[in-house]
Amino acid sequence: MTEQMTDPITGPATRVALVPGCLALLPEYASLHDPVEELRAACRAAAAWLGADVRVIAGEQGTRVATSLLAEVGTAPVDSGAAYLVVGNGSARRGEKAPGHLDPRAAGFDDVLAEALARPDVEVLGGIDLGLADELLADVAPIVRSAHLLQTVETVAVDYDDDPYGVRYWVARWA
């Protein structure tokens, strides 16, 4: 699962947020009943918290989601700035009805990732096995790529941590 990434990351970060690249967050997938209402609220709040000058670190699908979330809070991605919106998620193989069906390695992989996001553990995040991540349908390359931004973090908030539909999603904020 190779994805084109956005521009190189340079400069210090003042705020970093992680949201999943869940297509259900896009307006074109809206329905009368919002199946990801809690996730959507957490993502919007994280995007708003970042402020106006936000750089996006994501693959193609994640960039669509990030651009949409930023538009919902009245801004757009920029090429320079000290705030970063990272788009990635854990395994999509967490159950029999998950997009990739059940893989017994998924829960352990996601648990290690969840713990590293909550601390944050820059070494663990930067060293995630991308081969295993691909096998587990986990979109973590943007997380690996941005791990160094969390080196000087003083505050962490994990606003959402769940696996609806067998895919592990997090919304987290670091400053």
Buried (B, 14 or more C-beta within 10 A) or exposed (E): EEBEBBEEBEEEBBBBBBBBBBEBBBEEEEEEEBEBEEBBBBBBBBBBBBBEBBBBBBBEBBBBBBBBBBEBBEBEBEEEBBBBBBBBBBBBBBBEEBEBBBBEEBBEBBEBBBEBBBEBBBEBBBEBEBEBBBBBBBBBBBBBBBBEBBEEBEEBBBBBBBBBBBBBBBBBBBB
